[in-house]
Amino acid sequence: MKKILITGSNGLLGQKLVELLIRTNTHEVIATARGENRLPFKEGYTYVAMDITDKAQVQEVIDRIQPTVIINTAAMTNVDMCESAKDDCWKQNVSAVEYLVEAAERNNSFLLHVSTDFIFDGKSGPYKEDADANPISFYGWSKYAAEKIVTNSNIRWGIARTVLVYGIAHDMSRTNIILWVKKSLEDGKNIKVVTDQWRTPTLAEDLAKGCALIAEQEAEGIFNISGKDFLTPYEMAIMTADYFGLDKSLISMADSTTFSQPAKRPARTGFDLTKSREILGYEPVSFTEGIGILAEQISVNA
């Protein structure tokens, strides 16, 4: 039985991961996040408050628990906010990873760190694991710096890189492209969606599944954990409208110059999943199946 400690358990991925690991019931799960526990279920795991930007707290908690595996899902992921709040971004995305690496080394824990397609410039996606990084935003640089801390450390480590995660958190606090399109069209709003960005959108449950596979096997190295469909946001919007039987004529094409955003976005990312399929046995759902899973969760929450 492994002791698995999860950081960022109040976040979307953290919630899905705690849920998945306690369902299999083969591990001792320790959920950690800043402040109070916001998970809607309280059985099957232990909750410990831990702020990953507080070095002393990270040391104390991890030394006390001595986890077999640490899964770091905590991060500042708002790409535009990272441009304006660089210090906060660095604390959460880089310094925190240094503290986790030190604690993992002291306790001989395997560290699984979650990273992103935004470490790439988006000129030649879909990417394999060994492609050269070249971030074009501060968020991308912070995540790349964190990867370097992990890969240059003396610990046993895995990195799960992902792309455009969508899903529903228990408190419905986060929106995503599917919910946004559905709500806009139901309200009869015209929306503009970009056609010049490509991604392999990832269902949060699939990302959790990929992380669980790496953690269970303590599989070392970098793994691409994303969806399998290579799509533009415009295509995702059309597929969402089709699924829910909504009016597609409200959706118009735009290119990314239409929107002024503080941070640059890579144009063409997306991942090649060959390695994760062969080594981990990872297999994600299609985007249409993902919409179906969300639709079911919306009706349960309604």
CORZI-V783324 format. One record per residue. N is the residue number from 0. PHI is phi in radians with two decimals (NA if undefined). NEAR is the number of other C-alpha atoms within 8 Angstrom. D_LAST is the distance of its C-alpha to the last C-alpha in Angstrom with 2 decimals. Layout:
# CORZI-V783324
N|PHI|NEAR|D_LAST  N|PHI|NEAR|D_LAST
This chain:
# CORZI-V783324
0|NA|5|36.91  1|-1.56|9|36.03  2|-1.66|12|34.90  3|-1.97|13|32.29  4|-1.79|12|31.52  5|-1.96|15|28.62  6|-1.62|15|28.73  7|1.21|14|25.73  8|-1.20|17|23.39  9|-1.43|10|20.89  10|-1.37|10|20.58  11|-1.03|11|18.45  12|-1.12|12|21.31  13|-0.97|15|22.34  14|-1.05|13|19.07  15|-1.14|11|19.10  16|-1.24|14|22.80  17|-1.04|13|22.74  18|-1.02|8|20.16  19|-1.13|10|22.34  20|-1.23|12|25.61  21|-1.37|13|24.82  22|-1.18|6|23.57  23|-1.29|7|27.03  24|1.03|8|28.54  25|-1.91|8|31.83  26|-2.25|11|31.81  27|-1.59|11|31.93  28|-1.85|14|29.15  29|-2.02|12|29.61  30|-1.64|14|26.77  31|-2.31|14|28.07  32|-2.82|16|26.84  33|-1.32|9|28.05  34|1.32|7|27.30  35|-1.52|6|24.94  36|-1.24|9|22.72  37|-1.85|5|19.10  38|-1.26|9|18.05  39|-1.38|5|15.57  40|-2.04|4|17.94  41|-2.04|6|21.57  42|-1.65|4|23.46  43|1.59|7|25.62  44|-2.69|11|26.70  45|-1.92|7|28.58  46|-1.91|8|27.44  47|-2.30|9|30.19  48|-1.24|10|29.95  49|-2.62|12|31.90  50|-1.64|10|32.36  51|-1.17|15|33.71  52|-1.52|9|35.74  53|-1.82|8|37.71  54|-0.99|9|40.44  55|-1.10|6|41.64  56|-1.15|10|38.20  57|-1.06|15|37.63  58|-1.06|10|41.08  59|-1.07|8|40.67  60|-1.14|10|37.31  61|-1.25|12|38.27  62|-1.12|10|41.82  63|-1.28|6|40.54  64|-1.48|6|37.97  65|0.85|9|40.06  66|-1.23|12|37.28  67|-1.22|10|38.29  68|-2.33|14|35.75  69|-1.96|14|34.11  70|-1.96|14|31.18  71|-1.64|11|30.90  72|-1.78|13|27.47  73|-1.37|13|27.92  74|-2.96|7|28.98  75|-1.62|8|28.85  76|-1.94|6|27.28  77|-1.31|6|26.96  78|-1.05|10|29.90  79|-1.26|9|30.88  80|-1.13|7|30.70  81|-1.10|14|33.00  82|-1.18|12|35.57  83|-1.61|6|35.72  84|-2.02|8|35.27  85|-1.06|9|37.56  86|-1.10|6|38.61  87|-1.07|8|35.10  88|-1.03|13|34.31  89|-1.13|10|37.53  90|-1.03|10|36.96  91|-1.36|14|33.53  92|-1.69|14|34.29  93|-2.13|13|37.99  94|-0.99|10|39.52  95|-1.01|13|36.74  96|-1.20|12|37.50  97|-1.04|10|41.17  98|-1.12|12|40.37  99|-1.16|10|38.28  100|-1.09|13|41.08  101|-1.04|8|43.70  102|-1.15|12|41.76  103|-1.13|14|41.16  104|-1.12|10|44.88  105|-1.12|8|45.94  106|-1.85|10|43.81  107|0.92|8|44.32  108|-1.58|14|40.56  109|-1.45|14|39.21  110|-1.87|14|37.13  111|-1.86|15|34.39  112|-1.91|13|33.63  113|-1.67|11|30.85  114|-2.18|11|32.20  115|-2.53|10|31.49  116|-1.20|11|32.77  117|-1.29|14|33.63  118|-1.37|13|36.88  119|-1.80|13|38.14  120|-1.49|12|39.45  121|1.38|9|37.71  122|-1.58|8|40.98  123|-2.51|7|41.01  124|-1.29|9|37.64  125|-1.15|9|36.40  126|-1.76|10|37.95  127|-1.60|9|39.37  128|-1.06|8|39.45  129|-1.66|4|43.04  130|-1.17|6|42.67  131|-1.34|5|44.09  132|-1.39|8|41.78  133|-2.82|7|42.30  134|-1.13|12|39.51  135|-2.09|13|39.33  136|-2.38|12|37.09  137|-1.14|12|37.43  138|-0.99|12|34.18  139|-1.01|13|35.73  140|-1.12|11|38.96  141|-1.13|12|37.32  142|-1.24|14|35.59  143|-1.22|12|38.87  144|-1.06|9|40.84  145|-1.13|12|38.58  146|-1.00|11|39.16  147|-1.09|8|42.89  148|-1.07|11|42.81  149|-1.18|12|41.23  150|-1.23|7|43.49  151|-1.60|6|46.62  152|-1.50|7|45.99  153|-1.71|5|47.75  154|-1.64|12|44.66  155|-1.50|8|42.99  156|-2.49|14|40.04  157|-2.35|15|37.47  158|-2.19|13|35.58  159|-1.86|14|32.33  160|-1.60|13|32.08  161|-2.39|14|28.87  162|-2.41|15|27.69  163|0.62|8|24.73  164|-1.38|10|22.01  165|-2.25|11|18.43  166|2.94|10|15.35  167|-2.08|11|12.30  168|-1.38|10|13.33  169|-1.07|8|11.59  170|-1.57|4|11.48  171|1.02|7|10.26  172|-1.33|7|13.73  173|-1.81|6|15.29  174|-1.70|8|15.14  175|-2.71|8|16.95  176|-1.03|10|18.62  177|-1.18|11|16.01  178|-1.12|8|13.20  179|-1.13|9|16.07  180|-1.12|12|17.49  181|-1.01|12|14.39  182|-1.15|8|13.63  183|-1.01|11|17.41  184|-1.22|13|18.09  185|-1.11|8|15.39  186|-1.47|6|17.06  187|1.27|7|20.40  188|-1.51|8|21.73  189|-1.40|9|24.62  190|-2.23|9|24.33  191|-1.86|8|27.15  192|-2.30|12|26.76  193|-1.29|12|29.66  194|-1.94|13|31.71  195|-1.96|8|34.16  196|-2.24|11|32.18  197|-2.16|13|31.60  198|-2.51|15|29.38  199|-2.01|15|28.19  200|-1.01|16|24.48  201|-2.05|14|23.32  202|-1.21|14|20.09  203|-0.96|12|19.66  204|-1.11|10|19.79  205|-1.20|13|23.07  206|-1.08|14|24.52  207|-1.07|13|23.84  208|-1.09|11|25.53  209|-1.09|12|28.46  210|-1.11|12|28.91  211|-1.11|10|28.92  212|-1.09|11|31.56  213|-1.13|13|33.73  214|-1.12|12|33.43  215|-1.15|7|34.26  216|-1.56|6|37.24  217|0.78|10|38.14  218|-1.31|10|38.76  219|-1.55|9|40.81  220|1.97|7|40.68  221|-1.75|9|38.27  222|-2.28|11|35.55  223|-1.44|14|33.42  224|-2.16|16|29.83  225|-2.52|17|27.80  226|-1.28|14|26.33  227|-1.89|12|29.00  228|-1.61|9|28.44  229|-1.63|9|30.56  230|-2.35|10|28.78  231|-1.59|12|28.91  232|-0.97|13|25.85  233|-1.08|10|26.75  234|-1.11|9|26.58  235|-1.10|12|23.19  236|-1.15|13|21.94  237|-1.09|10|23.60  238|-1.11|9|22.18  239|-1.15|13|18.59  240|-1.04|14|19.41  241|-1.05|9|21.04  242|-1.05|10|18.23  243|-1.59|7|15.71  244|1.14|6|18.69  245|-1.80|10|18.81  246|-1.34|7|22.07  247|-1.24|8|24.08  248|-1.17|5|26.82  249|-1.36|10|24.87  250|-1.68|11|25.40  251|-2.06|9|28.88  252|-1.36|9|30.86  253|-2.51|9|32.10  254|-1.96|9|34.09  255|-1.15|9|33.59  256|-1.23|5|36.41  257|-1.13|6|34.17  258|-1.90|5|32.17  259|-1.71|5|34.02  260|-2.15|6|32.62  261|-1.01|6|34.68  262|-1.78|9|34.52  263|-1.28|7|35.81  264|-1.90|7|33.62  265|-1.18|12|35.35  266|-1.28|10|35.41  267|-2.25|12|35.42  268|-1.92|18|34.12  269|1.42|15|32.27  270|-2.18|16|33.63  271|-1.53|10|35.91  272|-1.76|11|34.48  273|-0.90|6|37.71  274|-1.09|10|38.58  275|-1.13|12|35.19  276|-1.14|10|35.17  277|-1.28|8|38.76  278|-1.50|6|38.88  279|-1.68|11|35.43  280|1.34|8|34.23  281|-1.40|11|31.18  282|-2.49|5|29.35  283|-1.45|8|26.17  284|-1.35|10|23.80  285|-1.35|9|24.33  286|-1.11|12|22.28  287|-1.11|9|20.98  288|-1.11|8|19.98  289|-1.06|10|18.27  290|-1.05|11|16.15  291|-1.05|9|15.29  292|-1.13|8|14.34  293|-1.12|10|12.00  294|-1.03|8|10.46  295|-1.13|8|9.95  296|-1.16|9|8.50  297|-1.12|8|5.92  298|-1.22|7|5.02  299|-1.22|6|5.58  300|-1.36|5|3.80  301|-1.18|4|0.00
